[in-house]
Amino acid sequence: MPYIPKWYEYKPLPFYPHMGQRDAELWNKFVITNNGIFQRVIYDMRVGEIEPYPPGTPKNIADAWQDLGRWRVDVVAENSDALFTIEVRPRALADALGNARGYAVLYIHEHKPDKVIVPLVITDFILPNTRMVARERHIEIWTPDTFNQST
C-alpha cells in the first residue's frame, strides 16, 4: 500500500510516527512553547525516489521496500510564507543538518512547491560548529525557547 501523507493541526499529539521518545519530547516542548507559528504539519513524510528491488520479489516485501526505501522527514510544516523540512534532534550535529538539507532537496524535486522550502533543525542544544555550518549552508536551527533566533 503506497504511503499517503496526512496533514495534521499544529498542536501537541500523544504520539508522532517515526519519532523516538526524546525526539517527541523535544517536539512537544517546541509546539507548546511556539503555539501558532505553523498552520499545519505532516509527520514522517516520505520523500525521494523508490529504489529498485530485484525481479521476483514477493509483493509484501516489494510494498515494504517502496515505503522503507525512501527518506523520512520528521516534520513538514507550513506557514503562510514557507514550507519547512524539519529534523527534530536532541544535541544536533552535522548529520542533522545534512538530513534537513537533503529532505528539502528531495521535497522540492518531488513536489515542486510554490512556496520557499526552508531546511530546519529543531534541537535542545547547539554547538558552535553546528551553528557555523548551518549558517554557511542556509539551514535554520531553532530551539524550543528561541525559535528563529538561533542561527
N, C-alpha and C positions, 0 to 999 in steps of 0.2 A: 504494500500500500504506500503510495507516494506521500511524502511529507507535505502538509498544507499549513503554512504559517497562520497563527491566530493572534489578532490584536487584543490586548488587554488594557483596561483602565490603569492609569499610572497611580497605583496605591499599593500598600504592603499586602502581600499574599502569604498564606501559611506554607506554601511550597513553590519552588521555582525549578522547572525542569533543567537538568544538567548542572545545577549549582550544588557544590558541597556545602556543608554546614557553615564554615567560616565565610565563604563567599556570600551565602544567603543572608547571614547576619550583617555583613558589611552593606549589602544592597538594601536590606530593610532599613538600616540606620540612615543610609543616603536618602531613601524615599521619604522617610518620616521627617528628616531634617530639611529636605528640599521639596516640600509639598508644592505641586502645581507647575514645576518647571518643564515637564513634558506633558503632552496631551494624551499620548498612548504609547504602548510598548509591545514588542514581540519578544518572547523568551525562547532561547535555544533555536535561533533561526539558522537553517541550513543554507550555506552558500557554496558556490563553486561547482565545477563540472563533476559529473558522476564518473568515477573511474571504471574502466572496463573490467569485466570479470570473465573468467575462462569459459569457453563454449561448453555446454553441457552442465553448467552449474545448476543445481536444483533451484526451483522457483523461490522457496523460502529463503535460501541463502542469497540469491540474486536480489531479492527485495530488500533484505537487511543490508547487503553490500551497497545498494543505491543510497540508503539512508545514512549508514555509518561511514561511508567513504567521503562524505562531504564535510567541510569545516562547519563548526557550530559557534555562532555568535552568542555570547551570553545574553545580551540585550540589544535590540534595535529600538531606539527611542525617537520620537518625533515631537518637535515643537513647531511653531508657526514658520520658523526660518530654515530649519535644517533637520536632517536625519543623522543620528549618532550611532555608530557601531561601537558598542561598549564591551570592553573586557573588564570584568569585576575580579580584582586580585588583591588580596592582602599582601602587603610588602612587595609591590610591583617592581619588577626588574626588566631587563631587556626583552625577555620573551613576551611579557605582557604588552609592551609597545609594539612588537612585531605582530602579535595577534590582532590588536586593534587596527593597525595599518593594513594588514593583509585582508581582514574582514571588509574594510572599506573598499579596497580594490575589487574584491570579488563581488561585493554588493553592487557596486557601480556597473561592473561588467555584465552582471546577470539581470539587473532590474532597470538600469538606465533611468534613475530617478530624476525628477525635475527640480529637486532641492539639493543644496550643498550637502555633502556627506562629511561628517566630522568624526575621525577616529578618536576615541576617548577611552581612557583607563580610569576607573574609579578604584581608589586604594585607600588604605588607612595610614600609610607611611611612605614618604617619598625620599629616596636617597638623592644626594646632589647629582650623581652621574645620570640617574634615571631622568631627573628634571632637565638636565642639559641636553641629552639626546632627544627627549620628547620635544623640546623647544626647537631644536635644529631640524627635526623631521615633521614638524607641524602636527604633533599628536597632543591632544589635550590630556591633562591629568587633573582630576578633581578628587578631593577628599570630601567625606560627608559634611564637614563643617566649613569648608572653604571652596565650594564648587566654583568653577570658572575663574578662580583667582590663583590657582596652584601652578600654572605654567609660567 
